[in-house]
Amino acid sequence: MCGINGLIGYKGDRHAIIAKMNERMLHRGPDDEGIYISDDMKVALGHRRLSIVDLSKNGAQPMVSHSGKSVIVYNGEIYNAGEVKDKLIKDGKATTFRGTSDTEILLEAIESYGMKEALRLCKGMFGIAVYDKEAGTVTLARDRVGEKPLYYGTVAGSFAFASDIGCLRVIDGFDNEINREVLDIYFTEGYIPAPHTIYKNIYKLEAGTIITVDIDTLKTKEETYWSMTEAAIKGQNNIFTGSREEASLELERLLKESVKGQMISDVPLGAFLSAGIDSSTVVALMQSVSDNQVRTFTIGMEDEKYNEAVKAKEIAKHLGTIHTEEYITEKDAKAVIPQLPFMFGEPFADSSQIPTYLVSKMTRKHVTVSLSGDGGDELFAGYKSYESVDRVWGKVGKLPYLLRKPISAAILATNPKDEVRRSKAIYLGAKGPGEIHRFEHETDPLVKKIAIKKDKPLLYKYDDMAKALLTEPIHNAMLMDMLVYHPDDILVKVDRTAMAVSLETRVPMLDRDLLEFAWSLPIEYLREGNVGKQVLRDVLYRHVQKELMEGPKKGFSIPIAKWLMDGEIRQWAEDLLDKDKMRQQDILDPDVVEKIWTDFTERGIYRIQIWYILMFRQWYEKEYKKENL
């Protein structure tokens, strides 16, 4: 795992700025750094290295191709690099390699086959930039699902990109304003979905996407090399016809193949282990394909309501792993809060960011790479909300949209105070089950009043998900999550918190072949009543007794509402929510914020938006305001 950055057409001291950008993301690659400046000074590339495979200088970056025509900076891992290398040799594209790094193999594949075809050959996670000297272009690319970040945009008249959005802020001349268009979505969801960011003219490269930049004109061309939507539609048009047992056997084969490929490392490796189905399955399969004991890591909570360490320890004992657990205190968790603005670089408010950071910090004491079970809920219908989408759409969808929409609008125009009545009216206006899933976060009228409107609010990402792209309502909700929530919340949380302590995380569930197979599974193989992940459970129960996994999942969360009632954290919150400051800054409506806060402190009504607001205000004070004084 590493961090990359670059400038195209920058007029200032390129070397000095790249060095500053490298320094800003030291945590992403503490082992080494490199800088490349093109002869004509038009292109500058930077890299920070966390050495995982080929620890020698042969894996150092920026790396120049054997022909000298291309230069790469790359963040990620190509798990099937050996297969790609064999193809290069077989096709006569390469005969010798300087080292054993996947970077060298990836670069030679891109030069031999072109970026699009090379990426289609590769299985992995990555953010890539390749300078083609002959074509006069720099091409950026991101992995299929969005595991690794890549930000880009216009800064000080130049084209800039980086793995960490904070790197762009250190460029001399950075004056990009807050992008007010995204604030309504942020205060609804707690994150900013790609391709947008908190800054104007700065974007997230979307998953499965390539952008080519002309180094003379700075004009860009965008194309897609892999689409989650297309994979889902193709899978549902080619439904798996075998039995559920056959499906679970094929899923286990694919998972084992993915796990085995992702265990390749020249440094110590382990896995996060909660008491859940997903991480337990990954660990069970890791142990089944390994000749040695796998290392597993869990954090425990003082509050039993949130503690899964006891059950995780039992699972680890059953599987025979070398298990490490560490109990964290409320003080430990609270101490993380001031670090979050630097860690994420823009407002981000999934509160499980705190325990995720703490388990990453503990894990990094022992290993450099950790596998996780992320993706199981979204790919195998694990969330309870999917059942409600199915139920609500089953009622709403019976009426034609052209009839429902005006009724919905008429009810909402009366501004109903009754929350249930308002929610029903909102759902009545949904175009499809994907919109039902989205509207679950939009029933509170106060949410879209938090930000002061100065720009036109952004239309929600993937508006075409409003209609039913897939036959089953639950599959549509799953696709919505894999397009938005999973890459822009879950994967952001895992990458930023782990990389804050220089820990590489890998996600076997997101293997290309496994993803495409998962989309072909019929809904009855995924859910039985209110219980999801049935076919994944079938895999796990071959390795862990069902009885050991029974009991409610406690989730990876913390008691934010309880903390906010305490003296120290409450004072921190109230300082951030100072009405005079907010009125002067003219971004949030201080009266709306005050109502949300007093509803909580005086009437016990906790809205998740409280944490969203606090994370925005802390980011503003620590990351944005400090550099705009």
C-alpha positions as a printed Julia matrix, in Angstrom:
629×3 Matrix{Float64}:
   0.0     0.0     0.0
   1.23    3.42   -0.87
   0.25    6.97   -1.7
   0.6     8.75   -5.04
   0.35   12.34   -6.21
   1.17   14.48   -9.2
   1.01   17.84  -10.96
   0.52   18.61  -14.65
   1.19   22.1   -15.95
   2.14   23.56  -12.58
   4.17   26.78  -12.89
   5.83   26.91   -9.49
   8.54   24.85   -7.81
   7.34   21.37   -8.78
   9.91   19.44   -6.77
   9.19   21.39   -3.58
   5.43   20.97   -3.9
   5.63   17.24   -4.65
   7.87   16.87   -1.6
   5.23   18.67    0.49
   2.51   16.42   -0.93
   4.6    13.36   -0.12
   5.09   14.6     3.42
   1.33   15.14    3.88
   0.71   11.41    3.25
   3.72   10.0     5.08
   1.36    7.63    6.92
   0.36    5.96    3.63
   3.95    4.99    2.9
   6.55    5.38    5.66
   9.17    3.09    4.08
  10.37    5.18    1.14
   9.54    8.05   -1.18
  10.29    9.1    -4.72
   9.87   12.1    -7.03
   9.92   12.27  -10.84
  10.02   15.49  -12.91
   9.76   15.19  -16.7
  12.47   16.77  -18.84
  10.05   19.41  -20.13
   8.89   20.12  -16.54
   5.24   19.59  -17.49
   4.72   16.47  -15.37
   5.71   15.92  -11.76
   4.96   12.67   -9.92
   5.34   11.73   -6.26
   5.13    8.47   -4.34
   5.22    7.24   -0.74
   5.89    3.53   -0.28
   4.65    0.97    2.21
   6.69   -2.05    1.16
   4.61   -5.24    0.92
   5.93   -7.25   -2.05
   9.58   -7.01   -3.2
  11.0    -4.95   -0.38
  14.11   -4.08   -2.4
  14.77   -0.93   -4.42
  13.57   -2.86   -7.48
  10.05   -2.08   -6.33
  10.67    1.64   -5.75
   8.53    4.29   -7.45
   8.1     6.37   -9.53
   9.1     3.51  -11.85
  10.2     3.88  -15.46
   9.26    1.14  -17.93
  11.91   -1.04  -19.61
  11.47    0.92  -22.84
  11.75    4.26  -21.03
   8.49    5.41  -22.63
   6.29    5.32  -19.51
   6.48    6.25  -15.84
   4.1     4.94  -13.17
   3.09    5.83   -9.64
   0.76    3.27   -8.17
  -1.04    2.54   -4.9
  -2.43   -0.95   -4.4
  -1.89   -4.64   -5.06
  -2.39   -6.79   -8.16
  -3.22  -10.22   -6.78
  -2.86  -12.11  -10.06
   0.4   -10.4   -11.04
   2.0   -13.81  -11.64
  -0.61  -14.68  -14.26
  -0.19  -11.31  -15.97
   3.59  -11.77  -15.97
   3.21  -15.21  -17.6
   1.01  -13.69  -20.3
   3.53  -10.93  -20.99
   6.25  -13.53  -21.45
   4.06  -15.85  -23.51
   3.0   -12.98  -25.81
   6.62  -11.92  -26.27
   5.98   -8.55  -24.63
   8.66   -8.99  -21.95
  11.55  -11.35  -21.33
  13.26  -10.11  -18.19
  12.16   -8.29  -15.03
  14.27   -6.25  -12.64
  12.5    -7.53   -9.55
   9.39   -9.3    -8.3
   7.07   -6.33   -7.65
   3.58   -6.18   -9.09
   4.32   -2.54  -10.01
   6.79   -3.59  -12.69
   4.41   -6.22  -14.09
   1.51   -3.75  -14.11
   3.57   -1.08  -15.87
   4.76   -3.47  -18.58
   1.2    -4.74  -19.08
  -0.13   -1.19  -19.48
   2.58   -0.34  -21.98
   2.04   -3.59  -23.9
  -1.77   -3.8   -23.96
  -2.97   -0.29  -23.14
  -4.49    0.82  -19.85
  -8.03   -0.46  -20.46
  -7.08   -3.97  -21.55
  -4.35   -4.28  -18.9
  -6.81   -3.44  -16.13
  -9.29   -5.96  -17.45
  -6.57   -8.59  -17.07
  -5.76   -7.56  -13.5
  -7.48   -8.52  -10.27
  -6.7    -6.17   -7.44
  -7.16   -2.82   -5.74
  -5.45    0.28   -7.01
  -5.12    3.95   -7.77
  -2.78    4.43  -10.75
  -1.16    7.26  -12.69
   0.93    6.57  -15.82
   2.8     9.21  -17.79
   3.14    8.29  -21.47
   6.01   10.37  -22.82
   5.26    9.72  -26.5
   1.52   10.39  -26.3
   1.96   13.4   -24.01
  -0.66   12.13  -21.58
  -1.11   11.13  -17.97
  -3.72    8.43  -17.39
  -5.39    7.87  -14.03
  -7.3     4.72  -13.1
  -9.11    3.3   -10.08
 -10.0    -0.28   -9.18
 -13.38   -1.84   -9.97
 -15.05   -1.31   -6.61
 -13.26    1.74   -5.2
 -11.04    0.18   -2.55
  -8.21    2.65   -3.14
  -8.77    6.42   -3.32
  -7.76    8.83   -6.08
  -8.65   12.54   -6.05
  -8.07   14.91   -8.96
  -8.96   18.37  -10.18
  -7.84   21.89  -10.94
  -5.63   23.62   -8.39
  -3.77   26.91   -9.0
  -4.26   26.59  -12.77
  -2.77   23.1   -12.91
  -4.16   19.57  -12.99
  -3.4    17.83   -9.69
  -4.11   14.4    -8.26
  -3.39   12.46   -5.06
  -4.39    9.48   -2.95
  -5.12   11.86   -0.07
  -7.3    14.93   -0.62
  -5.24   16.71    2.03
  -2.25   16.61   -0.34
  -4.04   18.97   -2.72
  -4.4    21.56    0.03
  -0.62   21.93    0.44
  -0.17   23.07   -3.18
   0.85   26.73   -3.27
  -2.06   28.72   -4.64
  -4.77   26.32   -3.48
  -7.92   28.42   -3.13
 -10.72   25.97   -3.95
 -13.88   26.95   -2.09
 -16.27   24.67   -0.21
 -18.63   22.93   -2.59
 -21.96   23.88   -1.05
 -23.86   21.76   -3.59
 -22.89   18.57   -1.75
 -23.9    19.66    1.75
 -27.49   18.39    1.64
 -26.27   14.94    0.61
 -23.54   15.0     3.27
 -26.0    15.89    6.04
 -28.32   13.14    4.8
 -25.76   10.36    4.43
 -22.74   11.37    6.53
 -20.36   11.18    3.57
 -19.88   12.79    0.15
 -20.44   10.37   -2.74
 -18.08   10.22   -5.72
 -17.39   11.9    -8.03
 -17.84   14.9    -5.74
 -15.79   16.19   -2.82
 -16.13   19.0    -0.3
 -14.13   21.3    -2.62
 -15.16   22.93   -5.87
 -13.26   21.6    -8.89
 -11.86   18.63   -6.94
 -13.31   15.18   -7.65
 -13.03   11.54   -6.67
 -12.21    9.28   -9.6
 -15.07    6.8    -9.72
 -14.56    3.07   -9.37
 -13.86    1.19  -12.61
 -12.96    4.43  -14.39
 -10.03    5.75  -16.42
  -9.27    9.43  -17.08
  -6.63   10.52  -19.6
  -5.19   14.05  -19.33
  -3.48   15.86  -22.21
  -0.41   17.47  -20.61
  -0.49   20.48  -22.96
  -4.19   21.42  -22.87
  -5.16   19.74  -19.56
  -8.27   18.44  -21.33
  -9.54   15.1   -20.04
 -11.2    12.04  -21.55
 -13.06    9.58  -19.34
 -13.99    5.95  -19.97
 -15.22    2.94  -17.98
 -13.44   -0.4   -18.08
 -15.73   -2.22  -15.6
 -19.23   -1.43  -14.32
 -20.93   -2.74  -11.18
 -24.32   -2.03  -12.76
 -23.46   -4.01  -15.88
 -22.14   -6.87  -13.75
 -25.38   -6.92  -11.74
 -27.62   -6.85  -14.83
 -25.56   -9.55  -16.54
 -25.66  -11.72  -13.43
 -29.41  -11.37  -13.03
 -29.93  -12.15  -16.71
 -27.91  -15.35  -16.22
 -29.24  -16.65  -12.91
 -27.34  -19.53  -11.3
 -29.45  -22.64  -11.95
 -27.8   -25.1    -9.58
 -29.0   -25.98   -6.1
 -28.25  -23.81   -3.07
 -25.67  -26.37   -1.95
 -23.98  -26.17   -5.36
 -24.04  -22.39   -5.1
 -22.37  -22.49   -1.68
 -19.7   -24.88   -2.96
 -18.92  -22.58   -5.89
 -18.9   -19.57   -3.57
 -16.46  -21.34   -1.26
 -14.19  -22.2    -4.19
 -14.14  -18.58   -5.36
 -13.63  -17.23   -1.85
 -10.75  -19.63   -1.19
  -9.14  -18.59   -4.46
  -9.53  -14.92   -3.56
  -8.27  -15.38    0.0
  -5.26  -17.37   -1.15
  -4.33  -14.71   -3.71
  -4.7   -11.92   -1.15
  -2.48  -13.68    1.38
   0.59  -13.13   -0.83
   2.94  -10.83    1.09
   6.59  -10.41    1.97
   5.64   -8.89    5.33
   3.58  -10.22    8.29
  -0.14  -10.66    7.53
  -3.3   -11.26    9.57
  -7.03  -10.56    9.64
  -9.63   -8.57   11.53
 -12.03  -10.89   13.36
 -15.34   -9.79   14.82
 -18.08  -12.21   15.82
 -19.84  -11.71   12.5
 -20.47  -13.99    9.54
 -18.26  -12.08    7.08
 -14.96  -11.81    8.95
 -15.39  -15.29   10.44
 -15.8   -16.75    6.94
 -12.7   -14.97    5.66
 -10.63  -16.13    8.64
 -11.93  -19.7     8.39
 -10.92  -19.9     4.73
  -7.56  -18.25    5.43
  -6.81  -20.93    8.0
  -8.0   -23.68    5.64
  -5.55  -22.68    2.89
  -2.61  -21.82    5.16
   0.11  -24.16    6.38
   0.66  -21.9     9.39
  -1.58  -20.44   12.07
  -3.3   -17.28   10.88
  -3.07  -14.19   13.08
  -6.39  -12.6    14.06
  -7.2    -9.33   15.82
 -10.19   -8.06   17.78
 -10.89   -5.09   20.01
 -13.22   -5.33   22.97
 -15.43   -2.63   24.46
 -16.07   -1.88   28.13
 -19.8    -1.62   27.43
 -21.17   -5.16   26.96
 -23.81   -3.82   24.58
 -21.03   -3.15   22.05
 -18.57   -5.9    22.98
 -17.99   -8.76   20.55
 -14.54   -9.75   21.78
 -15.7   -12.7    23.89
 -17.43  -14.45   20.98
 -14.6   -13.55   18.58
 -12.15  -15.22   20.98
 -14.25  -18.39   20.95
 -14.31  -18.42   17.14
 -10.55  -17.87   16.99
  -9.99  -20.75   19.43
 -12.18  -23.05   17.35
 -10.32  -22.15   14.14
  -6.91  -22.4    15.81
  -5.66  -18.91   15.01
  -3.06  -16.92   16.94
  -5.5   -14.45   18.42
  -4.8   -11.0    19.82
  -7.4    -8.91   21.57
  -7.21   -5.55   23.22
  -9.9    -3.89   25.28
 -10.29   -0.19   24.65
 -11.64    2.33   27.08
 -13.97    5.22   26.51
 -10.94    7.47   26.97
  -9.11    5.64   24.15
 -12.03    6.13   21.79
 -12.58    9.79   22.65
  -8.88   10.52   22.05
  -9.33    9.58   18.38
 -11.87   12.32   17.65
  -9.36   15.21   17.2
  -7.42   13.12   14.62
 -10.38   12.49   12.31
 -10.24   15.68   10.17
  -6.61   15.02    9.17
  -7.31   11.31    8.68
 -10.17   11.81    6.2
  -9.33   15.22    4.72
 -13.0    16.1     4.18
 -16.15   15.74    6.29
 -16.86   12.06    7.0
 -19.18   10.92    9.77
 -19.58    7.16   10.02
 -18.95    6.9    13.77
 -17.57    3.36   13.42
 -14.51    5.17   12.05
 -13.35    5.34   15.67
 -13.3     1.6    16.54
 -12.03    0.84   13.02
  -9.06    3.1    13.64
  -8.43    1.53   17.04
  -8.49   -2.06   15.75
  -6.18   -1.0    12.91
  -3.78    0.65   15.37
  -3.69   -2.48   17.52
  -3.27   -4.77   14.49
  -0.39   -2.7    13.09
   1.68   -3.49   16.18
   1.89   -7.09   14.94
   1.4    -7.18   11.13
   1.6    -4.9     8.09
  -1.31   -6.4     6.1
  -4.79   -7.35    7.34
  -7.69   -8.99    5.51
 -11.25   -7.94    6.33
 -14.76   -9.27    5.71
 -16.24   -6.1     4.23
 -18.7    -6.52    1.37
 -20.66   -9.49    2.73
 -23.72   -7.48    3.74
 -24.03   -5.7     0.39
 -23.32   -8.72   -1.83
 -25.33  -11.3     0.09
 -28.3    -9.21    1.32
 -27.24   -9.0     4.94
 -28.82   -5.69    5.98
 -32.21   -5.8     7.69
 -33.21   -2.69    5.73
 -33.37   -4.78    2.55
 -36.42   -6.59    3.92
 -38.21   -3.29    4.55
 -37.43   -2.15    0.99
 -39.01   -5.35   -0.32
 -42.06   -4.91    1.91
 -42.64   -1.19    1.21
 -42.09   -1.5    -2.53
 -44.46   -4.47   -2.54
 -47.19   -2.06   -1.46
 -46.16    1.18   -3.2
 -45.11   -0.4    -6.49
 -48.59   -1.72   -7.2
 -49.76    1.8    -8.06
 -48.6     3.57  -11.26
 -45.92    6.21  -10.63
 -47.86    8.86  -12.55
 -50.69    8.41  -10.05
 -48.54    8.16   -6.91
 -46.26   11.13   -7.54
 -48.88   13.93   -7.49
 -50.51   12.4    -4.39
 -47.12   12.32   -2.68
 -46.4    15.92   -3.66
 -49.81   17.1    -2.46
 -49.39   15.5     0.98
 -45.85   16.84    1.4
 -47.02   20.34    0.38
 -49.15   20.41    3.53
 -45.92   19.99    5.55
 -47.29   17.18    7.73
 -45.97   17.2    11.28
 -46.71   13.54   11.83
 -43.48   11.67   11.04
 -45.23    8.47    9.95
 -47.54   10.34    7.57
 -44.62   12.26    6.09
 -42.56    9.09    5.62
 -45.43    7.32    3.85
 -45.87   10.31    1.54
 -42.18   10.31    0.66
 -42.16    6.57   -0.1
 -45.3     7.02   -2.21
 -43.31    9.25   -4.56
 -40.5     6.74   -5.16
 -39.76    5.78   -8.76
 -38.39    2.38   -7.78
 -37.04    0.24   -4.93
 -33.63    1.91   -5.14
 -35.28    5.21   -4.26
 -37.2     3.57   -1.4
 -33.82    2.52    0.0
 -32.47    6.05   -0.37
 -35.55    7.73    1.11
 -35.01    5.88    4.39
 -32.48    8.62    5.2
 -34.59   11.56    4.0
 -37.8    11.52    6.01
 -36.76   14.22    8.53
 -37.55   17.7     7.05
 -34.86   19.35    9.19
 -32.02   17.52    7.43
 -32.14   19.61    4.27
 -32.36   22.82    6.28
 -29.01   22.39    8.04
 -26.97   23.94    5.21
 -27.71   27.47    4.05
 -28.67   27.33    0.37
 -26.39   29.42   -1.84
 -25.78   26.91   -4.61
 -28.31   24.6    -6.22
 -28.28   21.32   -4.25
 -26.72   18.42   -6.09
 -28.92   15.78   -7.66
 -28.39   12.43   -5.97
 -25.72   10.21   -7.49
 -26.91    7.45   -9.85
 -30.33    8.97  -10.45
 -31.02    6.09  -12.86
 -31.17    3.85   -9.8
 -34.51    5.49   -9.08
 -36.11    3.07  -11.52
 -35.86   -0.69  -11.14
 -32.81   -1.9   -13.06
 -33.14   -5.4   -11.61
 -36.22   -7.59  -11.12
 -36.03   -8.04   -7.35
 -36.49   -4.99   -5.05
 -33.78   -6.32   -2.71
 -31.3    -6.68   -5.56
 -31.94   -3.03   -6.49
 -31.22   -1.93   -2.92
 -28.05   -4.05   -2.89
 -26.91   -2.45   -6.15
 -27.57    1.02   -4.77
 -25.34    0.21   -1.81
 -22.55   -1.27   -3.96
 -22.57    1.87   -6.11
 -22.69    4.45   -3.34
 -22.67    3.43    0.33
 -20.04    0.71    0.06
 -17.34    2.62   -1.91
 -18.04    6.06   -0.42
 -18.57    5.09    3.21
 -17.39    1.57    4.11
 -14.27    1.44    1.94
 -13.33    5.04    2.74
 -13.59    4.31    6.46
 -11.44    1.18    6.23
  -8.77    2.67    3.94
  -8.31    5.98    5.77
  -8.27    4.58    9.31
  -5.94    1.7     8.43
  -3.58    3.84    6.37
  -3.45    6.38    9.21
  -1.35    3.75   11.0
   0.35    2.43    7.81
  -1.67   -0.81    7.72
  -2.64   -2.32    4.38
  -6.15   -3.77    4.29
  -7.42   -6.28    1.73
 -11.02   -7.29    1.03
 -11.41  -10.81   -0.44
 -15.19  -10.45   -0.92
 -14.52   -7.83   -3.6
 -12.66  -10.16   -5.96
 -13.86   -9.62   -9.54
 -14.91  -13.23  -10.17
 -16.63  -13.5    -6.81
 -18.53  -10.25   -7.4
 -19.79  -11.39  -10.78
 -20.86  -14.76   -9.37
 -22.66  -13.14   -6.41
 -24.84  -11.1    -8.77
 -26.04  -14.31  -10.44
 -27.48  -15.77   -7.23
 -31.28  -15.9    -6.87
 -32.73  -13.93   -3.99
 -33.95  -17.08   -2.21
 -30.31  -18.19   -1.84
 -29.55  -14.91   -0.08
 -32.45  -14.38    2.33
 -34.88  -16.49    4.32
 -37.38  -14.2     5.98
 -35.44  -11.61    7.97
 -32.13  -13.5     7.84
 -29.7   -12.69    5.04
 -26.4   -14.1     3.76
 -27.8   -17.63    3.64
 -25.4   -18.99    1.03
 -22.46  -17.34    2.82
 -23.6   -18.93    6.08
 -23.61  -22.3     4.32
 -19.91  -21.77    3.56
 -19.07  -20.71    7.11
 -20.96  -23.57    8.79
 -18.67  -26.08    7.1
 -15.84  -24.61    9.21
 -17.55  -23.23   12.33
 -20.5   -24.76   14.17
 -23.73  -22.88   13.61
 -24.32  -22.75   17.37
 -21.12  -20.73   17.84
 -22.38  -18.05   15.46
 -25.85  -17.72   16.93
 -26.95  -14.62   18.77
 -27.54  -11.03   17.67
 -24.76   -9.15   15.9
 -23.76   -6.2    18.05
 -22.17   -4.23   15.26
 -18.94   -2.28   15.17
 -20.23    0.85   16.84
 -19.82    3.14   19.82
 -22.29    4.95   22.12
 -22.01    8.42   20.58
 -25.32    9.65   22.03
 -24.28    8.61   25.55
 -20.89   10.3    25.22
 -22.42   13.55   24.02
 -24.28   13.83   27.31
 -21.0    13.67   29.24
 -19.21   16.79   30.41
 -15.99   16.73   28.38
 -17.45   15.61   25.04
 -20.54   17.75   25.52
 -18.35   20.81   26.05
 -16.38   19.94   22.89
 -19.64   19.68   20.95
 -21.1    22.91   22.29
 -17.91   24.81   21.49
 -18.16   23.61   17.88
 -21.86   24.52   17.73
 -21.32   28.12   18.84
 -24.1    30.09   17.12
 -22.03   33.25   16.65
 -19.29   31.35   14.84
 -21.75   29.57   12.6
 -23.6    32.77   11.81
 -20.34   34.49   10.88
 -19.21   31.62    8.64
 -22.61   31.52    6.9
 -22.54   27.85    5.93
 -24.85   26.16    8.43
 -28.14   27.56    9.71
 -27.43   28.16   13.42
 -31.11   28.07   14.37
 -31.66   24.67   12.74
 -28.48   23.31   14.32
 -29.56   24.66   17.72
 -32.97   22.97   17.4
 -31.35   19.62   16.53
 -29.01   19.97   19.52
 -31.65   21.08   22.04
 -34.04   18.37   20.84
 -31.31   15.96   21.93
 -30.09   17.57   25.16
 -33.49   18.7    26.48
 -35.95   16.22   24.95
 -33.8    13.14   24.37
 -34.37   13.1    20.59
 -31.1    11.92   19.06
 -30.64   12.43   15.34
 -27.63   10.92   13.63
 -27.17   14.33   12.0
 -25.69   15.58   15.29
 -22.54   13.56   14.6
 -22.6    14.64   10.94
 -22.73   18.29   11.99
 -19.96   17.87   14.57
 -17.67   16.13   12.07
 -18.31   18.92    9.54
 -17.65   21.65   12.1
 -14.47   19.95   13.35
 -13.22   19.52    9.77
 -13.98   23.18    9.06
 -12.07   24.4    12.1
  -9.09   22.03   11.85
  -8.6    21.43    8.11
 -10.33   24.2     6.19
 -10.35   27.33    8.31
  -6.77   26.99    9.56
  -5.44   27.38    6.03
  -7.84   30.13    5.03
  -7.17   32.67    7.76
